[in-house]
C-alpha cells in the first residue's frame, strides 16, 4: 500500500503563504502543514487551521529566522545583538564549534510548542525550518522533549538520493540532499531507539524550488510502498513575501499550481496512492 503525506512547510510565514496552504488543501492534494510559531502570520494560520480541521498541523520548529518565542534574553547563544536568530549559516558554524547552548534550544522548542497549544491547536508532528533538526544536537533535544507534550512523530529528511543532471542549481541541491541524508543516518538510529515515528521515505528536498509538472508526475510514479512524505512550499509571491528572507518566491506559486492541478490529482488517484496525515 502507498500512503502519502503532502506537507506544506512555512504555515504562518505570510498571509499569502497561509492562503496558498489552504487552497492547496481544499482544492488540491495538501493534507498537512507545519506552522511557524514565531513568524508574523501565525495568528492567521491558527485561525485558518481551526476553520479547516481536516488539515493536519505540525510544528515547523524555527531557530534560524525571526525572533525567539521564549525571548532573546533566555536564548542568548541562539541570537545576535538585535535579539534575532542567527541565520542558518551562522547557526551551523556556531553549533559545529560548540558555541550554542543545547539547553537554550530546548527552552525555545518548549516555548514554540506551548504557544501553539495555548492557541488551541493540537500538533501532529514536528519538523524544522532549514532542516536544523537533522543536526544530532538539535535532534536529541526534540527526541527527549516532545514526549512531554504527547508527540511521537518527527520528519526524517533523508531523501533517497539520485544524481539529477541539468542546471547547476539542480546539481548543487542534489548533492545537498545527499549530505543531508548522510547526516540523518545518526538521527534515524536515535529516533528508532526512542520509538519516534517517521515516514519510510521523503520526497521534494533535492528539487525544492525547482518543481515542474514533469518532475511532479515522476515523483508520484516513484512513491514507494509504505508511508511517504512530500515536502512542499506553496505561497503567493506578493508584497508581504518580499519583506521576508526566503529564497523561495515565484516557485511557491508554481508549486501551488501543481498541487491543485487536475492532472496531478488524477495521477495520485490512478497510482492508487492514499493521501493521509501524520495523525491518521
Buried (B, 14 or more C-beta within 10 A) or exposed (E): EBBBBBBBBBBBBBBBBBBBBBBBBEBBBBBBBBBBBBBBBBEBBBBBBEEBEEBBBBBBBBBBBBBBBBEBEBBEBBBEEEEBBBBBEEBBEBBEEEEBEBEBBBBBBBBBBBBBBEBEBBBBBBBBBBBBBBBBBBBBBBBEBBEEBEBBBBBBBBBEBEEBEEEEEBBEBBEBBBEBBEBBEBBBEBBEEBEBEBBEBBBBBBBBBBBEBEBBBEBBEEBEEEBBBBBBBBBBBBEBBEEBEBEBBEBBBBBBBBBBBEEBBEBBEEBEBEBBBBBE
